[in-house]
Amino acid sequence: MDKIDTQGMYKVYDRWPQLAQEAYESNLEPVHFDGINHIVFAGMGGSGAIGDLFASILSKTDIHVNVVKGYLLPKTVDSKTLVVCTSVSGNTDEILSVLKSTINSDCPVIAFSSGGKMESFCNENHIKYRKIPMIHSPRASFVSFVYSILHILGPIIPIKKNDVIESIEKLGEITKQVSSLNLSDNNSSLSLAQFLQGTPCIYYPYGFYAAAIRFKNSLQENAKMHAFTEDVIEACHNGIVAWEGQSDVKSILVRGTEDYIKTQQRWEILKQYFEENKINYWEIKSIEGNILSKLINLIYLFDYASIYRAVMSNVDPSTIKSIDYIKEKLEL
């Protein structure tokens, strides 16, 4: 791992529980906005995954959530909408565009980054801003940003402190199993990585959209391999037919311990279909706990699997030459 993961990404992941704890207990000042009933999370890549996570954990609350991965704000933004702009680097073109567009709106705004153009813009325009250090890369900094935002937006978002603490504790428990300190047969991330050959198709229930999308993105960035996602219910109305053809696709089933009863039934039917047609699949069940604990644990397990897959393929998980190419062209 040291030979191939030249920038030591895996070492950051070994520290995720510690980083989560430090971020949640940081001295960054929380914010207070009154009357918020709508939150827009704007971010791309690893920063966009943060928005997906919050959209999932807030989906059963009274707060409506949009995730923007692009240049424009939704037309529904008003004085009761909080716009949260996140760019770990602070230089993401799309999110800087979203941030600038809020100047002509009456919506409250807060921005998070490790510095860059975003910090300068916020200071010049008196926009609420919190600086969070980047650790290795935007995707590896995910846990630090998530728990810092949980702390800073604590007065606004209806997430219980006990749920946050539980999620950190459970992250510490799974670290013992999937981190680089346990390169044995009972490391579930390592076992999954060995299965991940060909093109992974990640099936998920609605509530685990954030974990599935993050898994896809991590496989693409870290292991440099194609991957795609399928909502398990929707797939049974279209995507399932693709299995009648020949392909190198590998099926990953991401199940929750408390999936809706009809979703549970769909999983069993799908598994039966795969078995009858001799289609290999890998099944993963979430841990017990609140939705934040479940998602953070799944994301950690999946991110580590993508790093292990990269190393197995003799690929450096840290390099992102194609993304750098696009950014260089945009700056011309």
Steps between C-alpha positions, in 0.01 A plus 500: 500500500782742575656427161183560295306748716785748473328784685376280784126540451435184700677652802241780508219243494657316793444825694139570397348436846753735659447762229122478545530550876736796464277664239184466706675640807672782312489861614341619175208725588150356434254709300142602579238570234132531591205362305692269266279242326711435190873429465696494175832317516724598209815298428679293239685169532598426858330822611184399315499171689464703821178647364374153406566381854307787660215457253470136609511559875255794477257326261254412778504840669297816431794662322494475122845437348641556152847396388650716226782355293539770243500876445145611583278532807144362491223754435339403832770675707357769727557668838430173683757310295850444635756457221802296607791523256779247550825478306779323683761664277316831501552535125218293348369697203138384523463570871666840474233577238223390739652706780520811283135458396387524863614863512181602319276283717354554846588146612745443788830343393795322657808364324756238596843444349866459587572845360543596135284740299195417710657635817600824328156547343321444830725743686454768233121460496441444873363148450509259794797270448676223689846373409558125535842349422532269203665168588668333202217563249133605485376140508724401792391817684135390483472398865664818631266720300187298587557514874614862494177591318296291747655709778463837326143445376398330824255777600319467166489136391287255701766236563533385859839535667470142625463380140816683400693355795369152420616532139854589611508208744382257233756640257766413756365145522505437124851645470632197688350278233564678167810717550853423389573373851295189418611364164346160567221281362241658729552852359171558315637792295791287384269210410273735306800644315599151388151455354511837322621402156326596179239777532317524833125564500401631842137432597364705788171589674389865488636590844853384411535709185781703661708190579448349153594816312802551723609138435472552125698823517772347718544205266532739208748734672702253705494176300459670161221262400154546355207446737132588505207502742141371485209569735389144578128573458538691174747240367231233526302698242784540247863435597442134588446420131865582421603181682350301212807602299867418551723744688780531755273684747528407869191544716526659847187495719501771768229413750376672813420321825167682509400517132132546422324163494428515125865591436606196704277285281656649187850419625409133548341475156805665342735259678290204386516629141878533519543153646273335243692671220845432654577870540756571771415771750636647824260588779572763764272588790521822696572500871227553759456859611378840387516603133815710549682202657388271219607732221835599650588135561403396148695788346805410705480133404451588132772764486749258648391231251576745217849563641570127535372443145734769373800341672403154369489649149836672548331840475586802715169604664617857558562614142216661302663593168172516306340741748814715494478504119142631507583768761799620301284542189234691695763744625620587150 
